[in-house]
Amino acid sequence: MRSETFYQDADDGCTNFVYQWIPKMESPRRVVQIAHGMAEHAGRYHDFARALVGSGYAVFANDHRGHGKTAGSPEHVGFFAESDGWLRVVEDMRRLTHRIMTDFPGIPVFLFGHSMGSFLARYYISRYGHELAGVILSGTAGDPGMLGKIGKFVAGWEAKRKGVRARSPLLNKLSFGNFNKPFKPNRTEFDWLSRDSDQVDKYVDDPYCGAVFTAGFFQDLVWGVEQINTAQTLQDTPRDLPMLILSGDRDPVGKNTRGVQQVYNAYRKAGLNHLTLKLYKDGRHEMLNEINREEVYSDVIQWMDAQMT
């Protein structure tokens, strides 16, 4: 495997840090583009990328704005942009897709989105899904309903009161405060991520993970989540786009599968005809870092392979 990095410039002056993992001796059969989650970074997907490369896939993943090495340093983590942050991140993703298509013309591209990355992916496919061979949604969530409306109000109030770049412990608590409760007694604040304590410790010890994000970021996130749950966004998603939705059945983000089932049913109602739902018993939020992650890697690879037969 050849592991390299590069920078990719956006139209507004932002520079995205990108990881690529390429098969060493042969051209890839397919490509996977990864959209990582909130308060983490693309470098955490190295083991998953290694498994994909071992099956003939090339892998690309950018650190989103306000994350990882795109943010530049840990103190700058947690903010998308002064305006239209959600849309700018989606366009960063599309710019990377086009770079991939230039480097590997004619090779099918799959999009893998985890958690916040799955929300971004859901918006992405409503605009550009026709360019993809398939999409995998990991650790996604359903429509927050009234809680989303409350979050929108609080995010706007916090941004007006403190400024868009001010960190918001209040919004952080409203978003994640209850996630750890089902796993008491808690060893860390992030036991809800995985049953694998080593993986949780790696997250806790990573200076680019687990930060409290800004009021402006939460405004962007709430707007994006609102958009992906509209009937229009669902209808704009290509009907023939293959989609795999995977989740642990104890993932608090997906409300122990209730929110995940809601997403699956919404896409089915919208007419998507290549839907697959995979739930893992006792799995928590990060199935790629769970104790059965090798099984998950294998399931994702087998599903992508099946779309090409």
C-alpha positions, 0 to 999 in steps of 0.5 A: 500500500502507498500512503500519501497526502496532498493539499487541495485548494477551494475557491474561497481560499480554504486548503483541505488536507487529503489522505490517499491510500493506493494499491502499490503494484496495480491500478485500483478496481474501484475508489472509495472516498471517505467523509469523516465525522464531527470532532475527528479526522480522516487519519483515523480511517487508516486501518479501514483504508488498508483493508480496502486497498488489500481488496483492490480499492484506492481510498481518498479522505479529506479532513473537513474544514475545522477538522484535523490538519485542514484546521491546522492546529487543535485550537482552530478545530471546530469552525466551518466558515463565516457563511454557507459552511455546510455547502462549502464542505459539500463542495470540498467533497465534490472537488475531491471526487473530481480529482479522483475521477481525473486521476482514475478515469472510468473507475467507479467511485463509492462515497462512505460517510460516517456520522456527520459525514453521513449527513454530508453524504446524504446532502451530497447524493441529492446533488451529485449522486449520479456521479457515484457507483454507490454510497455507504452511510455509517452511524447516521441518524433520523429527523430530530424533529422538535429537538432540531428546531430547539437546536436551531434556536439555541445555535442562533442565540449562542452565535448572536450572543457570543459570536460564531467562532465562540465555543459552545459547551451548551450546544455540545451538552445538548447534542451529546450530553446523554450519549454516555448514559446507557453505558454506565458506569463510564470509564471515559466521556466517550464510551459510547463510541465503541466497546473497544477500550483501546480505540476509545483511548486513542480517540481521547488521546488524539488532540484533534478529537473530541473538541467542543465546537463553535456556535457557528459550526452548530448553526451549519450542522443544524441547517444541514440536518434540516435540509437532508430530512426534507422531502425535496432532498430525498426526491432529488436523490437518484432512485437507482443509486445503491445505498448501504446503511450500517449501524450498531444497534446500541448507537445513541446517535441512531437512537438504538436503530430507531433513527436509522430505520427512519432513514431507511424507510424515508429513502425507500418511500422516496423510491430508491430501489437498491437499499441495504440495511445492516445492523450489528448487535451490541455495536456502538457508534463507530462500527469501523472501530468496534471489536468486530470491525474486521467483520464490518470491513468485510461486509462493506467490501462485499457489498461494494463488490456486489454492486459491480457484478 
